[in-house]
Amino acid sequence: MDRSSSGPLPPSGRQHVIAHGTGEVVVTEVGATLRSYTVAGAAVVDGFDESELCSDGRGQVLAPWPNRLGDGRYEFGDRHGRAAWDEPQRRNAIHGLVRWLAWELRGHAQNSLTLACLLEPQPGYPWRITLEVEYHLGRGGLTVRTSARNLDDTPAPFGLGFHPYVTVGSVVDEARLRLVADRHLRSDDRGLPVGLERVAGSELDFRVARPIGPTRLDTAYTQLARDEDGVARVELRHPDGERRVVLWMDRAFGYVMVYSGDAVAAPDRRRRALAVEPMTCPPDALRVGTDVVTLAPGSTWSGTWGITPTPSA
């Protein structure tokens, strides 16, 4: 279903709806953004209204790099990237280049949706790649599969992330978080990594589920615990134990950023939901080269993550 097929378009463009059982997902034309996910009317992600411009990265696709890129400058092979600062107070480019672009609808069924975006060479990313994102809603919740293909004649660097704010109906302080990871990235005052530290014994240790409390999170975790299929999970649970949301990711995503929303634009939305962001690489990856995917000419990369609410759709 397309809720905006005629008449003036909202700021995020056409609204694509998929559904399964009591679950409903709304994905926008602009940015292929996960604007809404509800089960039986209860929010699973804290998104934004159709009449609003997306704020604080809510549900956006972050490519060809996630998170911050110091000075917006990097080199790869014989090419130089010069991205504009969209976090000027910290002298950073942030969250890539596709989140404000219109994505083309490639397929739409009752419970699945595929959108694609062609990223043309430009100062911030002098390569041509195409991205495709499939959202699928089923008995196990929402599954998101992404592929990237290099259409250039030279290898291209690539990183990907997503920015959903998950919610279990309580404020962040009361919610119980379980995130099994061995290391977190220590950051400087620009939000750029300056070291890798163990989580054990620190206030950032959520390997055993516990309330988040007053802890301020804007933290990238890595060395994630995975099951035999290579899947890592982050669980957020309501304090009464009845509602929970699990965000899972395959081996393509070696990092997860967790943000408690302390500095979101609207004061009344701060610490209301927890951003759990699967990422293929850490912040500043294109500049320093850590875990950057190299796309050979003509090659395709893919990765999958998802959200499982309880009760599920």
C-alpha positions as CSV (number, residue, x, y, z in Angstrom):
1,M,0.0,0.0,0.0
2,D,1.2,3.5,-0.8
3,R,-0.5,6.1,1.5
4,S,0.7,9.1,-0.5
5,S,0.1,8.1,-4.1
6,S,-1.8,11.3,-4.9
7,G,-1.9,14.9,-3.6
8,P,0.9,16.8,-1.8
9,L,3.7,14.6,-0.5
10,P,4.8,14.7,3.1
11,P,8.5,15.7,3.8
12,S,9.6,12.0,3.7
13,G,7.9,11.4,0.4
14,R,5.6,8.4,-0.4
15,Q,4.7,6.2,2.5
16,H,5.0,2.5,1.8
17,V,3.1,0.1,4.2
18,I,3.6,-3.6,4.8
19,A,1.7,-5.8,7.2
20,H,1.6,-9.2,8.7
21,G,-0.9,-10.3,11.4
22,T,-1.1,-7.5,13.9
23,G,2.2,-6.0,12.8
24,E,2.5,-3.0,10.5
25,V,5.6,-1.2,9.1
26,V,5.8,2.1,7.3
27,V,8.9,2.8,5.2
28,T,9.4,6.2,3.5
29,E,10.5,7.0,0.0
30,V,13.1,9.5,1.3
31,G,16.0,7.5,2.8
32,A,14.2,4.1,2.7
33,T,13.6,5.1,6.3
34,L,11.8,2.9,8.8
35,R,9.3,5.5,10.0
36,S,7.0,3.2,12.0
37,Y,6.7,-0.3,13.3
38,T,3.8,-1.3,15.5
39,V,2.3,-4.6,16.8
40,A,-1.3,-4.5,17.8
41,G,-1.1,-0.7,17.8
42,A,1.9,-0.6,20.2
43,A,5.1,1.0,19.0
44,V,8.1,-1.2,18.5
45,V,10.2,1.7,17.2
46,D,9.9,5.3,18.2
47,G,9.7,6.9,14.8
48,F,8.1,10.2,13.6
49,D,4.8,11.4,12.3
50,E,4.1,11.5,8.5
51,S,3.8,15.3,8.6
52,E,7.3,15.6,10.2
53,L,10.8,15.8,8.8
54,C,12.9,12.9,10.2
55,S,14.9,14.0,13.2
56,D,17.8,12.5,15.1
57,G,18.4,9.8,12.4
58,R,15.2,8.0,13.3
59,G,15.0,4.8,11.3
60,Q,17.4,6.0,8.6
61,V,19.8,4.0,6.4
62,L,23.4,5.1,7.0
63,A,25.6,4.6,3.9
64,P,28.2,4.6,2.5
65,W,29.4,5.1,6.1
66,P,27.6,5.0,9.4
67,N,28.2,7.4,12.3
68,R,30.8,10.1,12.3
69,L,33.6,10.8,9.8
70,G,36.2,13.1,11.2
71,D,36.7,16.3,9.2
72,G,34.7,14.7,6.4
73,R,38.0,13.7,4.9
74,Y,39.5,10.4,3.8
75,E,41.5,8.7,1.1
76,F,41.1,5.3,-0.6
77,G,43.4,4.2,-3.4
78,D,44.0,7.3,-5.5
79,R,40.7,9.0,-4.7
80,H,40.0,11.5,-2.0
81,G,36.6,12.0,-0.2
82,R,35.6,15.5,0.8
83,A,32.2,15.3,2.6
84,A,30.3,18.4,3.9
85,W,30.1,18.7,7.7
86,D,26.6,18.1,8.9
87,E,27.8,18.0,12.5
88,P,29.7,21.3,12.2
89,Q,30.2,21.9,15.9
90,R,32.3,18.8,16.0
91,R,33.8,19.1,12.5
92,N,32.3,15.8,11.4
93,A,30.3,14.5,8.5
94,I,27.8,12.0,9.9
95,H,25.7,9.1,8.7
96,G,26.6,9.0,5.0
97,L,24.9,10.4,2.0
98,V,21.7,8.4,1.2
99,R,19.4,9.2,4.1
100,W,17.9,12.3,2.4
101,L,17.8,10.8,-1.2
102,A,14.6,9.5,-2.9
103,W,14.7,5.7,-3.2
104,E,13.0,3.9,-6.1
105,L,10.4,1.3,-5.4
106,R,11.5,-2.0,-6.9
107,G,8.9,-4.4,-5.4
108,H,5.9,-4.2,-3.0
109,A,3.8,-7.1,-1.7
110,Q,1.5,-7.3,1.4
111,N,4.4,-8.1,3.8
112,S,7.5,-7.1,1.9
113,L,9.0,-4.1,0.2
114,T,12.2,-3.4,-1.8
115,L,13.7,0.0,-2.4
116,A,16.8,0.9,-4.4
117,C,19.1,4.0,-4.6
118,L,21.8,4.9,-7.1
119,L,24.6,6.9,-5.4
120,E,26.4,8.9,-8.1
121,P,30.1,10.0,-7.8
122,Q,30.4,13.2,-5.8
123,P,33.0,15.0,-3.7
124,G,31.9,13.2,-0.5
125,Y,32.1,9.7,-2.2
126,P,33.7,9.6,-5.7
127,W,32.4,6.2,-6.7
128,R,29.2,4.9,-8.2
129,I,27.3,2.3,-6.2
130,T,23.8,1.1,-6.0
131,L,22.0,0.0,-2.8
132,E,19.0,-2.2,-2.4
133,V,17.0,-2.7,0.9
134,E,14.3,-5.2,1.4
135,Y,12.0,-5.0,4.4
136,H,10.1,-8.2,5.2
137,L,7.5,-8.6,7.9
138,G,6.7,-12.1,9.1
139,R,5.9,-14.3,12.2
140,G,9.4,-13.6,13.6
141,G,9.1,-9.8,13.2
142,L,10.9,-7.5,10.8
143,T,13.9,-8.7,8.6
144,V,16.0,-6.1,6.7
145,R,18.3,-7.3,4.0
146,T,20.7,-4.9,2.3
147,S,22.9,-5.3,-0.7
148,A,25.5,-2.9,-2.2
149,R,27.0,-3.2,-5.7
150,N,30.0,-1.4,-7.1
151,L,29.3,0.0,-10.5
152,D,32.6,1.8,-10.8
153,D,35.8,0.6,-12.5
154,T,37.9,0.8,-9.3
155,P,37.5,-0.7,-5.8
156,A,35.2,1.3,-3.5
157,P,35.2,1.6,0.3
158,F,31.8,0.9,2.0
159,G,30.2,0.9,5.4
160,L,26.6,0.6,6.4
161,G,24.4,1.2,9.4
162,F,20.8,1.6,10.5
163,H,19.3,3.9,13.1
164,P,16.1,2.5,14.7
165,Y,15.0,3.8,18.1
166,V,13.5,0.7,19.8
167,T,10.9,1.0,22.6
168,V,9.2,-1.3,25.1
169,G,6.8,1.4,26.4
170,S,8.9,2.6,29.3
171,V,11.5,5.4,29.5
172,V,15.1,4.4,28.9
173,D,16.1,4.6,32.6
174,E,13.6,1.9,33.6
175,A,14.2,-0.5,30.7
176,R,16.4,-3.5,31.1
177,L,19.2,-3.9,28.5
178,R,21.2,-7.0,27.6
179,L,24.1,-6.6,25.2
180,V,26.8,-9.2,25.3
181,A,30.0,-7.7,24.0
182,D,33.5,-7.9,25.2
183,R,34.7,-4.4,24.1
184,H,33.5,-0.9,23.6
185,L,35.1,2.0,21.8
186,R,36.2,4.9,23.9
187,S,35.5,8.3,22.2
188,D,36.9,11.8,22.3
189,D,34.8,15.0,22.6
190,R,34.1,14.8,18.9
191,G,32.5,11.4,19.2
192,L,35.5,9.7,17.3
193,P,37.1,6.5,18.6
194,V,40.4,6.8,20.4
195,G,40.7,3.4,22.0
196,L,39.2,-0.1,22.6
197,E,38.3,-1.0,26.2
198,R,36.9,-4.0,28.0
199,V,33.3,-3.6,29.2
200,A,33.8,-5.9,32.2
201,G,33.3,-4.0,35.5
202,S,32.3,-0.7,33.9
203,E,29.0,1.2,33.8
204,L,28.8,0.1,30.2
205,D,28.7,-3.6,31.0
206,F,25.2,-5.0,30.1
207,R,26.3,-8.6,29.5
208,V,23.8,-9.5,32.2
209,A,20.4,-7.8,31.7
210,R,19.9,-4.8,34.1
211,P,18.2,-1.5,34.1
212,I,19.9,1.2,32.2
213,G,19.3,3.7,35.0
214,P,21.1,7.1,34.6
215,T,23.8,5.8,32.4
216,R,24.3,8.0,29.3
217,L,25.0,5.8,26.3
218,D,26.4,7.0,23.0
219,T,28.6,4.0,22.7
220,A,29.9,1.6,20.0
221,Y,30.3,-2.0,21.1
222,T,32.2,-4.8,19.3
223,Q,33.4,-8.3,19.8
224,L,29.8,-9.3,20.1
225,A,28.7,-12.7,21.3
226,R,27.1,-14.7,18.6
227,D,25.1,-18.0,18.3
228,E,26.2,-20.9,16.1
229,D,24.6,-19.2,13.1
230,G,26.7,-16.1,13.7
231,V,23.8,-13.9,14.9
232,A,24.3,-11.3,17.7
233,R,21.4,-9.9,19.7
234,V,20.6,-6.9,21.8
235,E,17.6,-7.1,24.0
236,L,15.5,-4.3,25.6
237,R,12.9,-5.4,28.1
238,H,10.1,-3.5,30.0
239,P,10.7,-3.5,33.8
240,D,7.6,-5.7,34.3
241,G,9.1,-8.3,31.9
242,E,6.0,-8.5,29.7
243,R,7.3,-6.6,26.7
244,R,10.7,-6.9,25.0
245,V,12.3,-6.1,21.7
246,V,15.3,-8.0,20.3
247,L,17.4,-6.4,17.6
248,W,19.6,-9.1,15.9
249,M,22.3,-8.9,13.2
250,D,24.3,-11.3,11.2
251,R,28.1,-11.4,10.8
252,A,28.2,-8.6,8.3
253,F,27.5,-6.2,11.3
254,G,30.5,-6.3,13.6
255,Y,29.5,-3.3,15.7
256,V,26.5,-1.9,17.4
257,M,26.0,1.7,18.5
258,V,23.7,2.2,21.5
259,Y,22.4,5.8,22.1
260,S,20.1,6.7,25.0
261,G,18.8,9.8,23.3
262,D,20.2,12.4,25.8
263,A,20.7,15.1,23.1
264,V,17.8,14.5,20.7
265,A,16.3,17.6,19.3
266,A,13.0,17.7,21.2
267,P,13.6,17.8,25.0
268,D,10.4,15.8,25.7
269,R,11.7,12.9,23.6
270,R,15.0,12.6,25.3
271,R,15.7,9.2,26.9
272,R,12.3,8.0,25.7
273,A,13.7,5.2,23.4
274,L,17.0,3.5,22.8
275,A,18.7,3.8,19.5
276,V,20.3,0.4,18.7
277,E,22.3,0.8,15.5
278,P,23.8,-2.2,13.7
279,M,27.0,-1.1,11.9
280,T,29.4,-2.9,9.6
281,C,32.3,-0.7,10.8
282,P,33.1,1.7,13.7
283,P,32.7,5.5,13.6
284,D,35.4,7.2,11.5
285,A,36.1,4.0,9.6
286,L,36.6,5.5,6.1
287,R,39.3,7.9,7.5
288,V,41.2,5.3,9.6
289,G,40.4,2.2,7.6
290,T,39.1,0.0,10.3
291,D,36.8,-2.9,9.1
292,V,35.9,-1.0,5.9
293,V,34.3,-3.2,3.3
294,T,36.1,-3.1,-0.1
295,L,33.8,-3.5,-3.0
296,A,35.6,-4.8,-6.0
297,P,34.3,-3.5,-9.4
298,G,31.1,-5.3,-10.2
299,S,31.0,-7.1,-6.9
300,T,28.0,-7.2,-4.5
301,W,28.0,-7.2,-0.7
302,S,25.0,-8.1,1.5
303,G,24.0,-8.1,5.2
304,T,20.9,-8.8,7.2
305,W,19.5,-7.6,10.5
306,G,16.1,-7.5,12.1
307,I,13.8,-6.7,15.0
308,T,11.8,-9.3,16.9
309,P,9.2,-7.9,19.3
310,T,7.4,-10.0,22.0
311,P,4.6,-10.5,21.6
312,S,5.5,-10.8,17.9
313,A,3.4,-9.9,14.9
